[in-house]
Amino acid sequence: MDYVAALDVALNRLHDEGRYRTFIDIERRKNHFPRAVWTRPDGQQQDIVVWCGNDYLGMGQNPAVLNAMHEALDATGAGSGGTRNISGTTVYHRRLEATLADLHQKEAALIFTSAYIANDATLSTLPKLFPGLIIYSDALNHASMIEGVRRNGGAKRIFRHNDVAHLRELMEADDPAAPKLIAFESIYSMDGDFGPIAKICDLADEFGALTYIDEVHAVGMYGPRGAGVAERDGLMDRIDIINGTLAKAYGVMGGYIAASAKMCDAVRSYAPGFIFTTSLPPAVAAGAAASVEHLKGAQHLRDKQQEHASILKLRLRGLGLPIIDHGSHIVPVHVGDPVHCKLISDMLLERHGIYVQPIN
C-alpha cells in the first residue's frame, strides 16, 4: 500500500469538502479579554477580538484564579508527579473535588484531565458496574459521550434529538427489569438548544433508569451558584451523574463528574481513563477551585453575559442574518455551505480583526 498516497486522499477530501481544520495562531492578552494578537502565516501580527472562545466569562484571566495558581505553583512546582493512585493526589485535588460536590449538592465529585475523558471514561465503565445496562443516548450528544457509549460493549439505543416520545417508545420496547441509563445534555453547543431535563427525569423515574447529564456548556453560566441548567430549574436532585468542565466558563482546564459517593468510588476504581493517567497539575486544580468558588457568588457576570448575547442576537437578526436562537448564551449563525462558511470566517479575521471559527 502507498501510505503517503492514502494520507493525501484523506486530507484532500477534507479540503474539497471545506472541512479541513486550520489552526489560528493567537496569543491572548492578560487583562484585555477577549482581545488577542493573531500571528499571520507570514509572521506579521494583528490585533483581533475573539468571538468564538469558550472562556465565557473571562475567568481564565481573573485575578482570583491567577493568584491561586501562582500560589500553588510556587508551593508545589509544575506537575502532579503521578497518577491519582500513585503520588498524584494533593490537597488541591481534594479541595477541588469537595468544591464541585458542594456546587452540585452531591456527596462526591471526581476530577479528570478533561470533560471529554470524564464522559468517555464514565460512560464506557458503567456497564461493568451494572451488567446488562442499556444506555439511551440523545442523537446529538457530544462526541465524547458517543465514544463512551460506543466503547462500553453494552446495549445502546439512540433517540431522536430531544424527542421524549421516541425515548419512551425505546424504553417500552426493552426488558422492564434491565438496568437503564439516559444520557443527554443540558445545552447542545451546535444550536444552543436546551435538553428537556424535567421530562427525561420523569421518564427515568417511571422506568427505573439512572440519569446522566452533560452540563459542560452550562456550569458557571446558569443557576443561582452556577451549577448549571439543572440547578436553575430545581432539578439537580433528580440527576444521578452530572458531567461538567473546568475549561469553559471556569476558564482553566479539566473535567469532572458529580454523583453519589459510591458512584464516584466505583468509577474511580474501575475506569481506565481515570486510573492510568497523570493527574491535573496542582496549580490547575487550585485555579479551578478558585474559579468555581468565585462564580458561586457572581450572578452579575452571568446576567451580563446573557445580556450581551441577547443584544448580539437582536442586532444580527436586525441585519437579516440567519441566527438560531433557543434562549441560551450560544449564538449560532447558519451559513449552510462549508466552503462559504470558511470564506466568511477568513474575511472577518483578515479585514476586520474578528475571529469567528467556522464549524462544519
C-alpha positions in Angstrom: 0.0 0.0 0.0 1.1 3.5 -0.8 0.6 5.1 2.7 1.6 8.6 1.6 -1.0 8.5 -1.2 -3.7 7.3 1.2 -3.0 10.2 3.5 -3.1 12.6 0.6 -6.5 11.2 -0.4 -7.9 11.6 3.1 -6.6 15.1 3.5 -7.6 16.3 0.0 -11.1 15.0 0.7 -11.4 17.4 3.7 -10.1 20.3 1.6 -12.6 19.6 -1.2 -15.5 19.4 1.3 -14.4 22.6 3.1 -14.0 20.6 6.3 -10.2 20.9 6.7 -9.3 22.4 10.1 -6.9 25.3 10.2 -5.3 26.4 13.4 -5.2 30.1 14.1 -2.1 31.2 16.0 -3.4 33.6 18.6 -2.0 34.9 21.9 -4.5 36.1 24.4 -3.6 39.3 26.3 -3.7 39.4 30.1 -6.3 41.9 31.4 -7.6 42.6 27.9 -10.2 39.8 27.5 -11.4 39.0 24.8 -8.7 40.7 22.8 -5.7 38.8 21.4 -2.9 39.0 18.9 -3.0 36.9 15.7 0.3 35.9 14.2 -0.3 35.5 10.4 1.3 32.8 8.4 3.8 35.4 7.1 4.8 36.3 10.7 3.0 39.6 10.8 0.9 40.3 13.8 -2.6 41.8 14.0 -4.9 42.8 16.9 -8.1 40.8 17.0 -11.2 40.2 19.1 -12.0 36.5 19.9 -15.7 35.9 19.3 -15.6 32.1 19.4 -13.7 31.2 22.6 -15.4 29.2 25.4 -13.8 31.1 28.3 -17.3 32.6 28.5 -16.8 34.9 31.5 -13.1 35.7 31.2 -12.3 33.6 34.3 -9.0 32.5 32.7 -7.7 36.0 33.4 -9.5 36.6 36.7 -7.1 37.7 39.5 -8.6 35.3 42.0 -7.8 32.4 39.6 -4.4 33.6 38.7 -3.4 34.3 42.3 -4.5 30.8 43.3 -2.5 29.2 40.5 0.6 31.3 41.3 0.5 30.3 45.0 0.1 26.6 44.2 2.8 26.7 41.5 5.3 28.3 43.9 4.3 25.8 46.6 4.4 22.6 44.7 6.0 23.1 41.3 4.7 22.3 37.8 3.3 18.8 37.6 1.5 16.5 40.0 4.2 13.8 39.8 1.9 10.8 39.2 -1.5 9.3 38.7 -4.1 9.8 41.4 -3.3 6.4 42.8 0.5 6.9 42.8 1.6 10.1 44.4 -0.6 12.3 42.2 -3.3 13.3 44.7 -2.7 16.5 46.5 -4.7 18.8 48.9 -5.5 20.8 45.8 -7.2 17.9 44.0 -9.2 17.0 47.2 -10.2 20.6 47.7 -11.4 20.9 44.1 -13.5 17.7 44.3 -15.1 18.9 47.6 -15.8 22.3 45.9 -17.5 20.6 43.0 -19.5 18.2 45.2 -20.8 21.3 47.1 -21.6 23.1 43.8 -23.9 20.3 42.6 -25.1 19.3 46.1 -23.8 15.8 45.6 -22.0 13.5 48.0 -18.8 13.5 45.9 -17.1 14.5 42.7 -14.3 13.1 40.7 -11.9 15.2 38.5 -10.5 14.1 35.2 -8.0 15.6 32.8 -10.8 16.9 30.6 -14.6 16.7 30.3 -14.1 14.6 27.2 -12.2 12.0 29.2 -14.8 12.2 32.1 -17.6 11.4 29.7 -15.8 8.7 27.8 -14.3 7.0 30.9 -17.5 7.1 32.9 -20.0 6.0 30.2 -17.6 3.2 29.0 -17.3 2.0 32.6 -20.9 1.9 33.7 -21.8 -1.4 32.0 -19.0 -3.0 34.1 -20.8 -1.8 37.2 -24.3 -2.6 36.1 -24.3 -5.8 34.0 -26.9 -5.7 31.2 -27.1 -1.9 31.3 -29.0 -0.3 28.4 -27.9 3.3 27.6 -30.3 5.6 25.9 -28.4 8.4 24.2 -29.6 11.6 22.5 -28.8 11.6 18.8 -26.9 14.9 19.1 -24.9 14.1 22.2 -21.2 15.3 22.2 -18.6 13.1 20.6 -17.2 12.2 24.0 -20.5 10.7 25.1 -20.9 8.9 21.8 -17.5 7.4 22.1 -18.1 6.3 25.7 -21.4 4.7 24.8 -19.8 3.0 21.7 -16.9 1.6 23.6 -18.7 0.2 26.5 -19.7 -3.0 24.7 -23.2 -2.9 26.2 -26.6 -2.3 24.7 -27.4 1.2 23.4 -30.4 3.0 22.0 -30.3 6.3 20.1 -33.3 8.5 20.5 -34.1 11.4 18.2 -32.8 14.7 19.5 -34.9 16.0 22.4 -37.7 13.6 21.4 -39.1 12.3 24.7 -41.9 10.4 22.9 -39.3 8.5 20.9 -37.3 7.8 24.1 -40.4 6.4 25.7 -41.0 4.1 22.7 -37.5 2.7 23.0 -37.7 2.2 26.8 -41.1 0.5 26.5 -39.7 -2.0 24.0 -36.9 -3.2 26.4 -37.0 -5.6 29.3 -38.5 -3.7 32.3 -36.1 -5.5 34.6 -32.9 -4.4 32.7 -30.8 -1.6 34.2 -31.1 1.6 32.2 -29.4 5.0 31.9 -30.5 8.0 29.9 -27.5 10.2 28.7 -28.2 13.7 27.4 -27.0 17.3 27.6 -28.5 20.4 29.2 -27.3 22.7 26.4 -26.3 21.4 22.9 -23.5 23.5 21.6 -24.2 23.4 17.9 -27.6 25.1 18.0 -27.6 26.3 21.6 -30.9 24.5 22.5 -31.8 23.1 25.9 -32.5 19.4 26.8 -35.9 18.6 28.3 -34.5 17.8 31.7 -37.7 17.5 33.7 -39.4 15.3 31.1 -36.5 13.0 30.9 -36.3 12.7 34.7 -40.0 11.8 34.7 -39.3 9.0 32.3 -36.3 7.9 34.3 -38.5 7.7 37.4 -41.2 5.8 35.5 -38.8 3.2 34.0 -36.3 3.0 36.9 -33.4 4.5 34.9 -30.4 6.4 36.0 -29.9 9.9 34.6 -26.6 11.2 33.2 -26.4 14.9 32.1 -23.6 16.8 30.4 -23.6 20.3 31.7 -20.4 21.3 30.0 -21.8 24.5 28.4 -23.9 25.4 31.4 -21.7 25.1 34.5 -20.7 28.6 35.7 -23.3 30.1 33.4 -26.7 29.1 34.8 -28.3 28.6 38.2 -28.0 30.8 41.4 -24.5 29.4 42.1 -23.5 28.5 38.5 -24.2 24.8 38.9 -26.0 24.6 35.5 -29.4 24.4 34.0 -30.5 21.6 36.3 -29.8 23.9 39.3 -31.6 26.8 37.5 -34.7 24.5 37.1 -34.5 23.0 40.6 -33.8 19.5 39.2 -30.2 18.7 40.4 -31.5 16.2 43.0 -33.1 14.2 40.1 -29.9 13.8 38.2 -27.7 10.8 39.2 -24.5 11.8 37.4 -23.5 15.3 36.4 -20.7 15.9 34.0 -19.0 19.3 33.8 -15.9 21.1 32.6 -13.4 23.4 34.2 -12.2 24.7 30.8 -15.1 26.8 29.6 -16.9 29.2 32.0 -14.4 28.4 34.7 -11.5 29.3 32.4 -8.9 26.7 33.4 -8.7 23.0 32.4 -10.1 19.6 33.4 -13.4 17.9 33.7 -15.4 16.0 36.3 -18.4 14.1 37.4 -20.5 14.7 40.5 -22.6 12.0 41.9 -23.2 9.8 45.0 -20.1 8.8 47.0 -20.5 5.1 45.9 -20.9 6.1 42.2 -17.7 8.2 42.2 -15.9 5.5 44.2 -16.9 2.8 41.7 -15.9 4.9 38.6 -12.6 5.8 40.4 -11.9 2.2 40.9 -12.9 0.8 37.5 -12.4 3.5 34.8 -9.1 3.1 32.9 -9.4 6.7 31.7 -9.1 7.8 35.4 -6.7 5.2 36.7 -4.0 5.2 34.1 -3.2 8.8 33.5 -1.3 11.5 35.3 -3.5 13.8 37.4 -4.0 17.5 36.7 -1.2 19.8 37.8 -1.9 21.1 41.4 -1.8 24.7 40.1 -4.6 23.9 37.6 -6.7 22.3 40.4 -6.1 25.3 42.6 -7.1 27.8 39.9 -10.2 25.7 39.0 -11.3 25.6 42.6 -10.9 29.4 43.0 -12.9 29.9 39.8 -15.7 27.7 40.9 -15.9 29.4 44.3 -15.8 32.8 42.7 -18.6 32.1 40.3 -20.8 30.7 43.1 -21.4 34.3 44.1 -21.0 36.1 40.8 -24.5 36.3 39.4 -23.8 39.7 37.9 -21.3 38.1 35.5 -23.9 35.6 34.3 -26.5 38.3 33.9 -24.1 40.5 31.9 -23.1 37.7 29.6 -26.8 36.8 28.9 -27.5 40.5 28.2 -24.6 40.7 25.7 -25.8 37.5 24.0 -29.3 38.9 23.7 -28.1 42.2 22.2 -25.9 40.3 19.7 -28.8 38.2 18.6 -31.0 41.2 18.3 -28.5 43.1 16.1 -27.7 40.1 13.9 -31.4 39.4 13.4 -31.9 43.1 12.5 -29.3 42.7 9.8 -31.3 39.7 8.4 -28.7 37.1 9.3 -29.8 33.5 9.8 -29.2 33.1 13.5 -30.5 30.2 15.6 -32.0 31.4 19.0 -33.1 28.9 21.6 -32.6 31.3 24.5 -29.1 30.2 25.6 -25.9 32.2 25.5 -24.7 30.4 22.4 -25.3 32.4 19.1 -25.1 30.1 16.0 -25.1 31.8 12.6 -26.2 29.3 10.0 -24.3 29.6 6.7 -25.2 26.3 5.1 -22.2 25.8 2.8 -18.9 24.8 4.4 -16.8 26.5 1.8 -18.7 29.7 2.1 -18.5 29.5 5.8 -14.7 29.3 5.7 -14.5 32.2 3.3 -16.7 34.4 5.5 -14.6 33.5 8.6 -11.4 34.3 6.7 -12.8 37.7 5.6 -13.9 38.7 9.1 -10.5 37.8 10.5 -8.3 39.4 7.8 -10.3 42.5 7.1 -12.0 43.3 10.4 -10.0 41.5 13.1 -13.0 39.5 14.2 -12.1 35.9 14.9 -15.1 33.5 14.4 -14.1 29.9 13.8 -16.1 28.1 11.1 -17.7 24.9 12.5 -18.7 22.4 9.8 
